[in-house]
Amino acid sequence: MYADIIIKNGRCLTMREGDEAEWVAVNGRLICALGKGNDWLALKKPDTVVIDAHGNTVLPGFIDSHFHVIQTAINSMGVNLSGARTHAELGEMIATAPRGSTGVVAGCKVEETQFTEKCFPDRNLLDHYCNNAPVVISSKEYHVSMLNTYALMYFKVPITLDGVEIDSHQLPTGIFRGSANVVLRSNILKGLTDKYRSEAVWNLMERLLERGITTVDAMEGGQLYNDEDAEFIHAHAGDYPIDMPMFYQTMDLERPWKLGLRRVGGNIMIDGTIASRSAALSAEYTDKPGWKGRLLLPQQELDEFVLRCYEQDMQLSLYTIGDAAIESALRAHEKAMMKTGNSGLRHRLEHVVLATPSQIARAAELGIIFSVQPTYEYLWGGKGKLYEQRIGDRYRLTNPYRAMLDAGAMACGGSDSDVTEANPLLGIHAAVNRAVEEHGVSVYEAVQMFTANGAYAVFEEKRKGALAPGYLADIVVLDGDILKIPKEKIQELRVVTTIKSGSIFHNEL
């Protein structure tokens, strides 16, 4: 047997019980051998590609366990407004922004807290800078949209819908939340063609491969997105180099069932976000006394839906951020487990920002996987940041990864792209380097979250997430030793080689 590719002189972390190798060999689409010393020479043929890792880390390809493919792809072709510090700066960026092929000026990644005004821009501000084309701006987590007057007319969202903000003159301000935001986003996404989707996704692929991402769990369809996106990914995922196992974001189980899918969820939302004060909490928001957010699904409706998933052997992933939402989801799972005894489906809770110790223990007992986004904590956790602004001292309780692992629960890592940057090394850095140190995990555990645990979370642990003979040759090489460098510098590491299914897509060595 000979190898097509050999990576030598590496610190190859196999992600199997701490085992390491010094070289890994690839034949066709699969890893064919690993070892130490110079045994790789026996596998070399004249045209074998030999990559010298120079003593640096070699890992399985990264798995991003929560990723909105179509939305990320579309926004990569829009205007990133996260750098604006005032409404005027945002306005100037909109005024000079190119119209997309649809004629819409699309902006994204906006947060209230980024502006000196500490609020979202309204339609009067947007009209001042652009009044001859529809302008639609999405908040960072997509729960709020901002429109100019042209867009209000263009997308035909009834201003009587819940969530349309009204000014003192009983006119819409152009800021949409709740149901109005859902309808607006649906109207926008329905206008996209499959050709546009395809071009946008292809534009995304190179950037992801450069970051070492070889698999994303695609969260498509549903309220904030569009069922046509889900059907596009199902039909065309095989056209792209990155694997995209999909969670269909729907409570209509007939849709995924007819497509042959056995997993649903991602953004089946039990609550909202802390940023928009729509996450469901057991205690009120510090900066909005008397308000605790709210659950988006009645308990009985959620119980019935979760039970159907258990009965139909559908892996289910529920969106839960606040402790009240997590509690609601756990109650539904406990009831379904008691009725069915069906314990092998690897159900997931997405985000799980404010889980209590008791909830973590109950989830671990149920075998529920925590699908978490460490970069949330990097952006919003710690003293003085958004979590403290919204919930006060409870910022010390957010994203308790150490407690999750200590309770025996499985945690896989994702980005929620493009809510946060699709960058697994930043996610690993964030999981390790916590402002509240007691919640941090080891570097090895953080790498597991984006490799082996990610594979397990979609039933692919026998073919992905590890460096082992017979596994897919999804491999990344870093420009340093992730276990030796100071943990504060993990985010400075770069991926210098990415191999997906035996093909080299990115290589700087």
N, C-alpha and C positions, 0 to 999 in steps of 0.2 A: 504493500500500500504506500502510495506517495501523497504528498500534501500539495494543494494549490497555493495555500498561504500559510506561512509560519510566523508567529510573533515570538521573538526570542528576547532574552535578557529583561524579562518583566517580573514584577511582583504580581502574579496572577492570583487574584482573590476569587476562588471558585464559588464562594457563597454557599458552600456545603460544609457545615460544621467547622468552619475556620480553616479548612484545608487551603494550601497555597501550592502553586507551581511556578516554574521559571519560564516555561514556554507553552504555547498552545498552537495546535496545528488544525488546519481546516481542509476538508476535502468536499468539494461541491458545496452544498448548502449547510453541511453539518460540521461540527467539531469532531475530529477523528482521533485526537490524542492530546494528552498533556503530560508534562514531566519536568524533570530537573536535569541539570548538567547539559551535555552535548548530544543526548539521544535523538534530538530533533534532526541531526545530520542524516540519519538513516532514512528520513522521510522526504528529504530534499531531492528534487529532480531539476534538470536544467532550467525550466521555466517557472519554478516555484518562486512566488513573491515572498521575500524575507523582510520582515519589518523589525527593526531594532527598537525595543521600548526603552533602552538606556536606563534600566533599573526602576522605571516608573510603574505606576499602577495600571493593571489590565483588569477590566471588569466585564461582566455580562452587559449587554446593551441595556440602557435605561428604559424603564417602563413608567410612563406618566399615567397614573390611575384615575385621573379625572380631567378630561380634556374636551372642550367644545370645538370640534374640528371646523365646522362650517363658519361659526361665528369668529373664530380666530383668523381663519383665512380671509374672510370678508373685511374684518377690521384691519388686517395687515395692509389692505389696499385703501384704507381710509386715513383720517387725520388723528394722530395721537396728541391729545390736548393736555396730557398730564403735566407738561412743563409750564403751563400758564399759571401765573401767580396772582393775576387780577383779571377781572372781567374784560377789561380793555385789551389785555394781552391775548386773551382767548379770542376776542373779536377780531383782532388783527390777523391771527392765524386762520380764522374762518374766511376773512375777506380775501386772503391770498391762496386759499386752498383750491386745488383743481376739482372740477366736477367729475364724479365717477361716470362710468359708461351709462349709468341710469339717470344721470343729470342731477343726482342728489349730492349735497355736501354732507358727508357722514363723518362725525367726530366721535371720539371714544375716550375712555379712561379718565373720566372727570370725577372728582370728589369735592364735596362742599368745603372740606377742611383745607384744600390746597389754595383757596382764594383768600385774599385779605378781607373780602366782603363776607366770608364764611356762609355763603349761600350759593345756590345754583343760579346761573344767568337765565333771565326770562326772555320772552319773545321780543320785547321792546329793545333790549340790548342786542339780540341777534339780528333784528330787522335793521338796526343802525349800521351794521357791518355787511349784511347781505340780505337784500329784499327782492332779488330777481331769480332765486332758485330755492328749492326746499332745503332747509338745514335741519338735520336731526343729530342730536348729541346724546350719547349713552353714558350713564354713570358707570363707574368702574365695575360694579357688580351687576349692571343691567336692570336694576330695579327702579330706576328713574330715567326718564327721557326728557329732553329739552328741545322745543321746536320754535322756529320762527313762524310768522304769520303765513307765509307761503306754504310751509309744510303742514300747518293746521288745515288749510284748504285742500292741499294736494292729497293727503292720506285719509281724509274724510272720517276721522274718528269723532263720534258724537260727543259733544262737550257735556252731555248730561251723564256720561258714564262716571262711576265711582273712581276717584283718583285724579280727575281733571282739576287742577288747582285754579280757583277763581279769585279775581282781585276785588277790590272794594266797589268797582263799577259793574260787577257781575259778568266780567269778561274773562276768558281763559288767559292765564299767565304764560301758557306754553309749556308748563311743567306738568308732566304726566307721571302718576304713580299707580300702583295697584292694577285694577281691571283695565283702566284706560291704557296703561303702559303695555299690558299684555296684548290688547287689541291692536294698538299701534305697531308693535313689533311684528305681529302676525301679518298685518297689511303690508309692511315693508318687505318681509322675507318672502311672501307669496309672489312678489313681483320679480324675483330673481330667476334667471334661466339656469338650466343645468350646465350650459356652456360657461356661464359666468362662474358658477360654483366650481367647475372643473379647473378653470384657469386659476382661481383663487387658491384652491387646495394645492395645485402643482407649485405655485409660488411659495407656499409654506414649507414644502418638503425639504428643500436644501437647508433652510435655517434650523429645522428640527434635527436633521442628521448631523449638522455641525455641532449640535449640543449633545450628541450621543444618544438621542431618543430613537429607539427602534420599534417601540410599541406605544400606542396611546389607547386608553379606554375611551372610546368616543361616546360622549353624552349628547345625543341628538334628538330633535323633535320636542314636542310638548309646549307648555305655556309661553315661556320667554323665547322660544326658538320656533321651529316649524317642522311639521311632520314630513314635508317634502325634503327637508335636510336629512332626516333619518332614512328615508327611502333612497335618497341619492347615495348616502354612505353605504347602505346595505348593498346596493346594486354595483357600486364602483370601487369599493374599498380595495379590491384586488388589483386595481389599475396602478396603485401607488406603492412605492418601496417600503413604506412604514406600515406595520400591521395595525388594524383598527377594529378590535373587538368592540361591538356596539351595545350600549344600553339604550333601549328605546324609551324615551321620557314620556310615557303614556300610562293612563290607568285603564285604557281599553285593551285588554289582554288579547283580543282577537287580532289586533294589528301585528304585534310581533309574532304571534303564533302562526299566522298565515305566511309570514316570511321565513318561518323555520327558526326563529330566534327563541331562546329560552332564558333571556334576561331582560329586565325592565328597570328603569329608574335613572338615577343621576339627579335630575332636577324634578323629581316628584316631590313637591315642596310642602313640608309640614309647617315651615315658618319662613321668615325672610332673613334679613341681614342685620348685624349690629350697626353698621354704618347708617342704614336708613331707619333704624329703630323699629324694624319690623320682625326681628328675631323674637321668638316667644320665650320670655323669661319668667322665673318664679318670683322675682322681686323687681320692683320698678326701675326704670332707667334713671340714672343719677341726673342726667341733663334734661329729663322730661318727667318730673314727678307725677305720680298717678298713672303712668303708662308702663305696661309690661310687654308691649307687642301683642301679637295674637296668633293663635293656631289657624292655619289655612284650611284644615280639614276637620270636620266633626269627628269625634272619637269613634262613633259607630260606623261611619263611612270608611274610616281608615281601617278599623278592625275587619270589616267585611272584605276590603281590598287585599289586605295582607293575607287573610285566610285563603282567598282565591289563589294567590301566588303559591302558598304552601301546597294547596290541593292540586295545582296544575304543574308542580315542579318547576316553577319559574324563579330564578335567582332575582332577588329584589334589592334595589338600592334606593334608600330614602334620604332626602335632603333634610338634615336637622342641624341647627346651629345653637339655639338656646336650650337651656336645661328643661324647660317646659315641653319643647318639641321633642327632645330626646326621650323624655318620660312618656309622651304619647306614643311614640314609635315602639318603645320597649313594651309597653302594655299590649299593643296590638300583636307584637311577636310572641309574647308570653302566652296570650290566649290562643294564637294559631298553633303554637308548639304543643300546647296542652291538648288541643283537639285532634291534631294530626300525628304528632310524634315524628314529623319529617325534619330531621336534623342535619341533612347533608347538603344543603343548598348554598351555603356560604353567603348568606344575606349580608348586606353592607349598610352602614350609616355613613353618609357623606358629610364632611366638614366637622361635625361634632365638636364645636368650639368650647362649649361650656358644660361638658359632662361632669357629673358629680362622682365621687368615689363609689357610691352605691350603684349608680347607673353603669359605671365601667365594669363593676363586678358582675352585674346581671347580664350585660352584653357578652362578657367573656363566657359566662355559663351557657348562654344560648349559642355560642360559636359565631356571633356576629362580628364581622370585620369592620374596623374603623378605617375609612378612606379619608385621609387627612391632607391638609395643604400647609406644610410648615412655613411657606413664604408669607402666609397671613400674619404669622407672629412677627416675622422680620419687618413687615410693613406697618402693622397696626398694634403690635404688642409692646409692653414695657411702659415705663414711666413717661407720662406726658403725651403718649400717642393716642390714637383713636379709641382703643378699647377703654382706656382710663377715662377719656372724655365722656364716653357714653355710659359706662357702668361703674365708674369709680374704682374702689379698691378691689373689686372683683376681677380686674385685669390680671391679678395674680393667679387666678384660677383658670385662665384660658389655655386651651390646647395642651392638656396634661399628658404628654406622650409617655413620660417615664411611668406614670401610674398605669397607663394602658398596658404597657409591656410587662410591668411587674405583676399585673393581674392575670397575665397569661393570654391576653387578647392579641390578635393579629392586627397590625397597622400597616397599610400600604400608603405610599406617598404620591401626590399629584400636584398639579399647578392650578387647576381650575382655569386654565388658559382660555381666553386671554385676560381673565380677571387679574391674574398675576403672570409674570413672565414664565414661559416654558423653558426652564433651566434647572435640571435636576441637581446640578452641583450647588446652586443657590438654595434649593430645597434641603439638601443634605446639610449645608452650612447652617441654615435656620433651625433645623431640628436639633443640632448639636449645641449651637451658641444661643442659649435662651437668656433673655433678660431676667427671668425668674429661673435661676439655675436648677432648682429641684425638678423642673419639667424637662430638662435636657436629656438626650440619649447619647450613647457612645457613637463614635464615627462609624463603626462596623454596623451597628443597629440601624443607623440612618441610611447607610448604603443598602442594607437589606430592604428597607421600605421602598426603595426605587428599583429593586431588582427582584430578588427571590419572593418577597412578600407580594409584590405586584403581580407576579406570575400566578401565585397561589390564588389571588383574589379573583382571577378569571379562569380557574381550572386549567392553567397551562404550566404548572410547576414541573411536569415531566418532559417538557420540551424547551422551556425558557427560564430565564432568571438565574442560571448557573452556568459555569464553565465546566462541561463534562462531555465525554464521548457520547455521540448520538443526539446531543442537544443542537438546536439551531445555532449556526455560527453568527450570533448577534453579539458583537464584541466592541468595546471601546478601550482606547488607550489614553491615559491622562499625561499631562506634562510634569507630573510630580508624584510623590508617594503620599497618598491621601491619609495613610496611617501614621506617617512620620512628621508631616509638616505641622506647625502650630495650628490648632483647631480654628483660631481666629482668621486664618488665611485660606480656609477651604474654598471660599467663594472666588478666590483669585486663580484657582486651578482652571485649566482649559482642556477640552477634549481635542486631541491631536489626530486621532484615527477613529473612524466609525466603520464597522463592517456589519452589514445586514444580510442575513441568510447567505453568507459566503461571498457577497459582493462588496468591494471597497467603494464606499460612497464619499468618504472624506479622509484625506491622509496628508499630513504635513511632515511626516518622517521620511 
